[in-house]
């Protein structure tokens, strides 16, 4: 996710569902049509300072929320929350492993956005 501000905060989310079957869990870091995730999308946002999105991945519902509080020497403070909820029909489901990434610097050649 990237805001439309002149100095955007870049955020990312990866998750992997652990399961009882042996093998490597599927690591997800994008939502695209045809990959088995959905529905997904923004519930509301202003493109600059707040937003909430939902991602349905099988029996899991992931919600990400962000808000920016203006002020300070760097334009404001960011808060970001990730909520993972197993659906009622998924009793006994294991919660996923989650990794969140954030960057406030400009993109570089080594790490393009």
C-alpha positions in Angstrom: 0.0 0.0 0.0 1.2 3.5 -0.8 -0.5 6.8 0.0 -0.8 9.6 -2.5 1.2 12.0 -0.4 4.5 13.7 -1.5 6.4 11.6 1.1 4.4 8.4 1.2 4.6 5.6 3.8 5.0 2.3 1.9 3.5 -0.7 3.7 3.3 -4.4 2.9 1.9 -7.5 4.4 2.8 -11.2 4.0 1.0 -14.1 5.5 1.4 -17.9 5.4 -1.3 -20.3 6.7 0.1 -23.1 8.8 -1.8 -26.3 8.5 -1.9 -29.9 9.6 -0.6 -31.2 6.2 3.1 -31.5 5.8 4.9 -29.3 3.3 5.7 -25.6 2.9 2.8 -23.2 3.6 1.7 -20.9 0.8 3.2 -17.5 1.4 1.0 -14.6 0.2 2.0 -11.0 -0.3 -0.5 -9.9 -3.0 -4.1 -10.1 -3.8 -4.8 -10.7 -7.5 -7.8 -12.0 -9.4 -7.4 -15.8 -10.0 -5.1 -16.5 -7.0 -7.9 -17.9 -4.8 -8.1 -14.8 -2.5 -11.3 -12.8 -2.3 -13.2 -10.8 -2.0 -10.8 -8.1 -1.1 -10.7 -4.3 -1.3 -10.9 -1.0 0.5 -13.9 -0.5 2.8 -13.1 3.2 3.0 -10.1 5.6 2.7 -9.1 9.1 1.7 -5.9 8.1 -0.1 -3.7 10.2 2.3 -4.3 9.7 6.0 -6.7 6.8 6.8 -8.1 3.7 5.4 -9.4 0.2 6.1 -9.3 -2.8 3.8 -10.5 -6.4 4.1 -9.0 -9.5 2.5 -10.8 -12.9 2.6 -8.4 -15.8 2.2 -10.3 -19.0 2.6 -11.5 -19.3 6.2 -9.5 -16.2 7.3 -10.5 -12.6 7.1 -7.6 -10.1 7.3 -8.3 -6.4 8.0 -5.7 -3.7 7.7 -6.2 -0.2 9.0 -4.0 2.8 8.9 -4.3 6.4 10.2 -1.9 9.3 10.2 -1.8 11.9 12.9 -0.5 15.2 11.6 2.4 17.1 13.2 5.9 16.6 14.4 9.2 17.1 12.5 8.4 14.6 9.8 4.8 15.4 8.8 3.0 13.1 11.3 2.9 9.8 13.0 1.5 6.6 11.4 -0.4 3.8 13.1 -1.2 0.6 11.3 -3.2 -2.4 12.6 -3.7 -5.9 11.2 -6.6 -8.0 12.5 -6.9 -11.7 11.6 -10.2 -13.4 12.2 -11.0 -17.1 11.5 -14.6 -17.4 10.2 -17.2 -19.1 12.4 -17.2 -22.1 10.1 -13.5 -22.6 10.6 -13.3 -24.0 14.1 -9.8 -25.2 15.0 -8.1 -23.3 12.2 -4.5 -22.2 12.9 -3.8 -18.5 12.6 -1.3 -17.5 10.0 2.3 -16.3 10.4 2.4 -12.6 9.5 5.2 -10.2 8.5 4.6 -6.5 8.0 7.0 -4.2 6.2 7.1 -0.4 6.3 9.3 2.2 4.6 9.1 6.0 4.6 12.2 6.7 2.4 12.2 7.3 -1.3 12.6 4.3 -3.6 16.1 3.4 -4.6 17.5 1.4 -7.5 18.2 -1.5 -5.2 14.7 -1.7 -3.8 12.2 -0.3 -6.4 8.6 0.2 -5.5 
